[in-house]
Amino acid sequence: MMSDAPFRLLLVCTGNVCRSPTAAQLFAAAIGRRLADPAAPSWGSTGSAFGLASAGTHALVGDPMPEEAAAVSRSLGGDPGAHRARQVSAPLVESADLVLTMARAHRSEVVSLVPRASRYSFTLRQFARLAAAAADSPERPEPGEVAGRMRQAVALAAARRGYAEPFDPAESEDILDPYGQEPEVYERSGRQIADEVQGIMTAFDRILEGASS
C-alpha cells in the first residue's frame, strides 16, 4: 500500500456480531479520543489516517449485534448502532495493514485466505504482548504521516514475534466467545477485549512518542 494511504485495521471473529465488532468499536473510540486531544500530537489531527473494519470467518451476514453484546460495547465506550455483520474475504485481508483476530483459529483462516497475511496477522492478545515489548525498545518509527508511522509501529511489534513467551495454557490466547451465553459471559468477554485494546493503544502511544511529523 502507498505510505500516504489510510492505516487499515481489520478485526476478525466467527460470526462478526460479538467480539470483533466490539473490538473495532473500542479501537475507534480510543483513536477518536486521541485525535481530539491536543495533548496527543503524535496521533495527528484527522481521522482520515485510519480505517477500521470487522468481519467474521462464518459471519451472520447482515445481522446486528445481539443486544447483550451491544450493551457491553456501549458500556465500554463503543458505538454499536450501525454494525452489520459481514464475511471476511481475501480483498479485506489484502487491504489491511494489521489484522487482529479474537482466536487462533480465526488467524489460521485469515492466513489460509491470504498466505502473505501471516506477516501482519495476530491474535488480539498476542499483538498486545508484542506491542508492549516494542514499546519497551528504544526503536521508534521515522517521522512522517501518522499512517506511515503506524505501519512502522506494527513492523516493530511483529519483529518481536519470535521472542514472545508462549501463552500458558495456550487456550488462554483466545478471547472468550460469548455468543448465546449468559449476560455475565458477554461482560467477561467485553472486559477481556477492552483490556487488550487499552494495552495496545498504550503501547502505540509510547511507540509513536517522539516520532510525530
Secondary structure, 3 states (H helix, E strand, C coil): CCCCCCEEEEEEECCCCCHHHHHHHHHHHHHHHHHCCCCCHHHCCCHHHEEEEEEECCCCCCCCCCHHHHHHHHHCCCCCCCCCCCECCHHHHHHCCEEEECCHHHHHHHHHHCHHHHHCEEEHHHHHHHHHHHHCCCCCCCCCCHHHHHHHHHHHHHCCHHHCCCCCCHHHHCCCCCCCCCHHHHHHHHHHHHHHHHHHHHHHHHHHCCCCC
